[in-house]
Amino acid sequence: MNLIQLLKRCEVFVGLDDTDLQKIASLPSWQMTIFNAGDFLFLEGDVSNDFYILEGGELSLLATSRKEGAKDVVQVPVDTITKGDVFGWSSLVAPHSRNLSAICIKRSTVASVSGRELSELMDSNHTLGYEVMKSLVRVIASRLRDVQGKLVGNKKSALQKAIRTE
């Protein structure tokens, strides 16, 4: 796949002109990697070095949770990443630590770039950096709303069950 075309489809780079997209595509650390279903790309708590775009396939972002009173931790799916979605934004934001894990649901092709390189480009070109961060904040806010919706949905479900049993 042409990297410029992938960037044009990507939610974080929408609105950038071809010159800015070319600057991003020219970063030397870009790589395309294929992962199989069941492969973890990274784990919660890992150092976050790379920023990712899903070129094809499907991933799940997982949060580590421990049920009250339980010894074992469980991985709880909190979001699904599909074609054109970005993930690994923590590589652009200090303290550069993964706050979720990422696992492939289906065989996936992932484009990655060094978060340090992308940050340096954004720092050197404030207009480009502002547009990328503005879009990234929208993505993060949308995911937070989705997670909150799931949590509220689960609480409503538990509350509705409790009311029915009383």
Phi and psi in degrees as GROMACS dihedral restraints (atoms count N, CA, C in turn):
[ dihedral_restraints ]
;  ai    aj    ak    al  type     phi  dphi    fc
    3     4     5     6     1   -72.9    20    10
    4     5     6     7     1   124.6    20    10
    6     7     8     9     1   -62.3    20    10
    7     8     9    10     1   -38.2    20    10
    9    10    11    12     1   -60.8    20    10
   10    11    12    13     1   -43.7    20    10
   12    13    14    15     1   -63.3    20    10
   13    14    15    16     1   -40.5    20    10
   15    16    17    18     1   -62.2    20    10
   16    17    18    19     1   -44.7    20    10
   18    19    20    21     1   -63.1    20    10
   19    20    21    22     1   -38.0    20    10
   21    22    23    24     1   -64.0    20    10
   22    23    24    25     1   -32.1    20    10
   24    25    26    27     1   -82.6    20    10
   25    26    27    28     1   -14.4    20    10
   27    28    29    30     1   -80.5    20    10
   28    29    30    31     1   131.8    20    10
   30    31    32    33     1   -58.2    20    10
   31    32    33    34     1   -28.0    20    10
   33    34    35    36     1   -82.7    20    10
   34    35    36    37     1   -23.2    20    10
   36    37    38    39     1  -106.5    20    10
   37    38    39    40     1     2.7    20    10
   39    40    41    42     1   -61.7    20    10
   40    41    42    43     1   135.3    20    10
   42    43    44    45     1    99.2    20    10
   43    44    45    46     1   -15.3    20    10
   45    46    47    48     1   -80.5    20    10
   46    47    48    49     1   146.0    20    10
   48    49    50    51     1   -81.2    20    10
   49    50    51    52     1   171.0    20    10
   51    52    53    54     1   -60.3    20    10
   52    53    54    55     1   -33.0    20    10
   54    55    56    57     1   -64.3    20    10
   55    56    57    58     1   -45.5    20    10
   57    58    59    60     1   -66.7    20    10
   58    59    60    61     1   -41.0    20    10
   60    61    62    63     1   -61.8    20    10
   61    62    63    64     1   -38.0    20    10
   63    64    65    66     1   -65.1    20    10
   64    65    66    67     1   -38.1    20    10
   66    67    68    69     1   -62.1    20    10
   67    68    69    70     1   -42.9    20    10
   69    70    71    72     1   -67.1    20    10
   70    71    72    73     1   -44.9    20    10
   72    73    74    75     1   -65.1    20    10
   73    74    75    76     1   -23.8    20    10
   75    76    77    78     1   -82.2    20    10
   76    77    78    79     1    -5.8    20    10
   78    79    80    81     1   -60.5    20    10
   79    80    81    82     1   132.3    20    10
   81    82    83    84     1   -69.9    20    10
   82    83    84    85     1   -16.6    20    10
   84    85    86    87     1   -87.4    20    10
   85    86    87    88     1    -0.2    20    10
   87    88    89    90     1   -56.4    20    10
   88    89    90    91     1   136.1    20    10
   90    91    92    93     1  -141.2    20    10
   91    92    93    94     1   148.5    20    10
   93    94    95    96     1  -111.5    20    10
   94    95    96    97     1   128.3    20    10
   96    97    98    99     1  -132.0    20    10
   97    98    99   100     1   141.5    20    10
   99   100   101   102     1  -103.9    20    10
  100   101   102   103     1   131.3    20    10
  102   103   104   105     1  -119.7    20    10
  103   104   105   106     1   145.9    20    10
  105   106   107   108     1   -92.4    20    10
  106   107   108   109     1   159.8    20    10
  108   109   110   111     1   -54.8    20    10
  109   110   111   112     1   134.5    20    10
  111   112   113   114     1    94.0    20    10
  112   113   114   115     1   -13.2    20    10
  114   115   116   117     1   -75.7    20    10
  115   116   117   118     1   135.0    20    10
  117   118   119   120     1   -88.8    20    10
  118   119   120   121     1   134.2    20    10
  120   121   122   123     1   -85.5    20    10
  121   122   123   124     1   -37.6    20    10
  123   124   125   126     1  -161.8    20    10
  124   125   126   127     1   164.6    20    10
  126   127   128   129     1  -117.3    20    10
  127   128   129   130     1   148.8    20    10
  129   130   131   132     1   -52.6    20    10
  130   131   132   133     1   134.0    20    10
  132   133   134   135     1    93.7    20    10
  133   134   135   136     1   -16.6    20    10
  135   136   137   138     1   -63.1    20    10
  136   137   138   139     1   156.0    20    10
  138   139   140   141     1   -66.6    20    10
  139   140   141   142     1   136.7    20    10
  141   142   143   144     1   -99.7    20    10
  142   143   144   145     1   103.7    20    10
  144   145   146   147     1  -102.2    20    10
  145   146   147   148     1   -31.9    20    10
  147   148   149   150     1  -118.0    20    10
  148   149   150   151     1   149.3    20    10
  150   151   152   153     1  -106.1    20    10
  151   152   153   154     1   138.6    20    10
  153   154   155   156     1  -124.5    20    10
  154   155   156   157     1   150.6    20    10
  156   157   158   159     1  -129.3    20    10
  157   158   159   160     1   131.0    20    10
  159   160   161   162     1   -83.5    20    10
  160   161   162   163     1   113.6    20    10
  162   163   164   165     1   -80.4    20    10
  163   164   165   166     1   -33.5    20    10
  165   166   167   168     1  -168.9    20    10
  166   167   168   169     1   149.8    20    10
  168   169   170   171     1   110.0    20    10
  169   170   171   172     1  -153.6    20    10
  171   172   173   174     1  -157.0    20    10
  172   173   174   175     1   136.8    20    10
  174   175   176   177     1  -126.2    20    10
  175   176   177   178     1   160.1    20    10
  177   178   179   180     1  -122.8    20    10
  178   179   180   181     1   135.8    20    10
  180   181   182   183     1   -94.5    20    10
  181   182   183   184     1   130.4    20    10
  183   184   185   186     1  -120.6    20    10
  184   185   186   187     1   140.3    20    10
  186   187   188   189     1  -106.2    20    10
  187   188   189   190     1   142.2    20    10
  189   190   191   192     1   -83.8    20    10
  190   191   192   193     1   131.5    20    10
  192   193   194   195     1  -139.0    20    10
  193   194   195   196     1   154.5    20    10
  195   196   197   198     1  -129.1    20    10
  196   197   198   199     1   121.6    20    10
  198   199   200   201     1   -67.5    20    10
  199   200   201   202     1   144.9    20    10
  201   202   203   204     1   -53.3    20    10
  202   203   204   205     1   126.1    20    10
  204   205   206   207     1    82.4    20    10
  205   206   207   208     1    -6.5    20    10
  207   208   209   210     1   -91.6    20    10
  208   209   210   211     1   148.8    20    10
  210   211   212   213     1   -83.1    20    10
  211   212   213   214     1   -39.3    20    10
  213   214   215   216     1   -80.6    20    10
  214   215   216   217     1   146.1    20    10
  216   217   218   219     1   -94.4    20    10
  217   218   219   220     1   154.3    20    10
  219   220   221   222     1  -127.0    20    10
  220   221   222   223     1   152.6    20    10
  222   223   224   225     1   -96.3    20    10
  223   224   225   226     1   117.8    20    10
  225   226   227   228     1  -105.4    20    10
  226   227   228   229     1   121.5    20    10
  228   229   230   231     1   -65.7    20    10
  229   230   231   232     1   129.8    20    10
  231   232   233   234     1  -118.1    20    10
  232   233   234   235     1   -17.0    20    10
  234   235   236   237     1  -161.6    20    10
  235   236   237   238     1   154.4    20    10
  237   238   239   240     1  -114.4    20    10
  238   239   240   241     1   131.9    20    10
  240   241   242   243     1  -103.8    20    10
  241   242   243   244     1   127.2    20    10
  243   244   245   246     1  -123.2    20    10
  244   245   246   247     1   177.7    20    10
  246   247   248   249     1   -46.6    20    10
  247   248   249   250     1   126.9    20    10
  249   250   251   252     1    90.0    20    10
  250   251   252   253     1   -11.7    20    10
  252   253   254   255     1   -76.2    20    10
  253   254   255   256     1   151.9    20    10
  255   256   257   258     1  -104.0    20    10
  256   257   258   259     1   155.4    20    10
  258   259   260   261     1  -157.5    20    10
  259   260   261   262     1   165.5    20    10
  261   262   263   264     1    84.2    20    10
  262   263   264   265     1    25.2    20    10
  264   265   266   267     1   -61.1    20    10
  265   266   267   268     1   -21.6    20    10
  267   268   269   270     1   -64.6    20    10
  268   269   270   271     1   -13.1    20    10
  270   271   272   273     1   -70.8    20    10
  271   272   273   274     1   -15.2    20    10
  273   274   275   276     1  -102.2    20    10
  274   275   276   277     1    -7.3    20    10
  276   277   278   279     1  -131.0    20    10
  277   278   279   280     1   125.5    20    10
  279   280   281   282     1   -62.0    20    10
  280   281   282   283     1   143.2    20    10
  282   283   284   285     1   -93.6    20    10
  283   284   285   286     1    17.9    20    10
  285   286   287   288     1    58.1    20    10
  286   287   288   289     1    49.3    20    10
  288   289   290   291     1  -127.2    20    10
  289   290   291   292     1   133.5    20    10
  291   292   293   294     1   -65.1    20    10
  292   293   294   295     1   129.7    20    10
  294   295   296   297     1  -100.1    20    10
  295   296   297   298     1    -3.7    20    10
  297   298   299   300     1  -143.2    20    10
  298   299   300   301     1   168.1    20    10
  300   301   302   303     1  -102.6    20    10
  301   302   303   304     1   157.3    20    10
  303   304   305   306     1  -126.9    20    10
  304   305   306   307     1   127.3    20    10
  306   307   308   309     1  -130.1    20    10
  307   308   309   310     1   142.5    20    10
  309   310   311   312     1   -76.3    20    10
  310   311   312   313     1   130.2    20    10
  312   313   314   315     1   -88.1    20    10
  313   314   315   316     1   -41.1    20    10
  315   316   317   318     1  -126.8    20    10
  316   317   318   319     1   161.8    20    10
  318   319   320   321     1   -51.6    20    10
  319   320   321   322     1   130.9    20    10
  321   322   323   324     1  -135.7    20    10
  322   323   324   325     1   144.0    20    10
  324   325   326   327     1  -107.1    20    10
  325   326   327   328     1   125.5    20    10
  327   328   329   330     1  -125.1    20    10
  328   329   330   331     1   129.5    20    10
  330   331   332   333     1   -94.0    20    10
  331   332   333   334     1   135.6    20    10
  333   334   335   336     1  -133.9    20    10
  334   335   336   337     1   150.6    20    10
  336   337   338   339     1  -140.5    20    10
  337   338   339   340     1   150.3    20    10
  339   340   341   342     1   -62.0    20    10
  340   341   342   343     1   125.3    20    10
  342   343   344   345     1   -62.2    20    10
  343   344   345   346     1   -34.5    20    10
  345   346   347   348     1   -62.8    20    10
  346   347   348   349     1   -46.6    20    10
  348   349   350   351     1   -62.6    20    10
  349   350   351   352     1   -45.5    20    10
  351   352   353   354     1   -64.1    20    10
  352   353   354   355     1   -41.6    20    10
  354   355   356   357     1   -62.0    20    10
  355   356   357   358     1   -41.6    20    10
  357   358   359   360     1   -62.8    20    10
  358   359   360   361     1   -40.7    20    10
  360   361   362   363     1   -63.5    20    10
  361   362   363   364     1   -44.1    20    10
  363   364   365   366     1   -64.2    20    10
  364   365   366   367     1   -36.5    20    10
  366   367   368   369     1   -68.3    20    10
  367   368   369   370     1   -34.3    20    10
  369   370   371   372     1   -83.0    20    10
  370   371   372   373     1   -18.3    20    10
  372   373   374   375     1  -129.8    20    10
  373   374   375   376     1    90.5    20    10
  375   376   377   378     1   -62.6    20    10
  376   377   378   379     1   -33.9    20    10
  378   379   380   381     1   -66.0    20    10
  379   380   381   382     1   -47.3    20    10
  381   382   383   384     1   -60.5    20    10
  382   383   384   385     1   -46.9    20    10
  384   385   386   387     1   -60.6    20    10
  385   386   387   388     1   -42.0    20    10
  387   388   389   390     1   -63.6    20    10
  388   389   390   391     1   -45.2    20    10
  390   391   392   393     1   -63.7    20    10
  391   392   393   394     1   -42.2    20    10
  393   394   395   396     1   -65.2    20    10
  394   395   396   397     1   -47.0    20    10
  396   397   398   399     1   -65.7    20    10
  397   398   399   400     1   -36.9    20    10
  399   400   401   402     1   -61.0    20    10
  400   401   402   403     1   -44.6    20    10
  402   403   404   405     1   -68.2    20    10
  403   404   405   406     1   -38.9    20    10
  405   406   407   408     1   -63.8    20    10
  406   407   408   409     1   -40.0    20    10
  408   409   410   411     1   -61.5    20    10
  409   410   411   412     1   -39.2    20    10
  411   412   413   414     1   -61.4    20    10
  412   413   414   415     1   -42.3    20    10
  414   415   416   417     1   -63.1    20    10
  415   416   417   418     1   -48.0    20    10
  417   418   419   420     1   -62.9    20    10
  418   419   420   421     1   -43.5    20    10
  420   421   422   423     1   -63.0    20    10
  421   422   423   424     1   -39.7    20    10
  423   424   425   426     1   -63.8    20    10
  424   425   426   427     1   -43.0    20    10
  426   427   428   429     1   -66.2    20    10
  427   428   429   430     1   -38.2    20    10
  429   430   431   432     1   -63.7    20    10
  430   431   432   433     1   -42.6    20    10
  432   433   434   435     1   -60.9    20    10
  433   434   435   436     1   -41.6    20    10
  435   436   437   438     1   -61.6    20    10
  436   437   438   439     1   -45.0    20    10
  438   439   440   441     1   -64.8    20    10
  439   440   441   442     1   -43.9    20    10
  441   442   443   444     1   -60.8    20    10
  442   443   444   445     1   -40.1    20    10
  444   445   446   447     1   -61.8    20    10
  445   446   447   448     1   -40.4    20    10
  447   448   449   450     1   -66.5    20    10
  448   449   450   451     1   -41.7    20    10
  450   451   452   453     1   -65.5    20    10
  451   452   453   454     1   -44.7    20    10
  453   454   455   456     1   -65.0    20    10
  454   455   456   457     1   -40.1    20    10
  456   457   458   459     1   -60.0    20    10
  457   458   459   460     1   -42.6    20    10
  459   460   461   462     1   -66.4    20    10
  460   461   462   463     1   -40.1    20    10
  462   463   464   465     1   -67.2    20    10
  463   464   465   466     1   -40.6    20    10
  465   466   467   468     1   -61.5    20    10
  466   467   468   469     1   -43.3    20    10
  468   469   470   471     1   -58.9    20    10
  469   470   471   472     1   -48.7    20    10
  471   472   473   474     1   -64.2    20    10
  472   473   474   475     1   -40.3    20    10
  474   475   476   477     1   -65.7    20    10
  475   476   477   478     1   -42.5    20    10
  477   478   479   480     1   -63.1    20    10
  478   479   480   481     1   -40.4    20    10
  480   481   482   483     1   -63.3    20    10
  481   482   483   484     1   -42.3    20    10
  483   484   485   486     1   -64.4    20    10
  484   485   486   487     1   -40.0    20    10
  486   487   488   489     1   -66.5    20    10
  487   488   489   490     1   -40.7    20    10
  489   490   491   492     1   -65.7    20    10
  490   491   492   493     1   -30.9    20    10
  492   493   494   495     1   -84.9    20    10
  493   494   495   496     1   -11.9    20    10
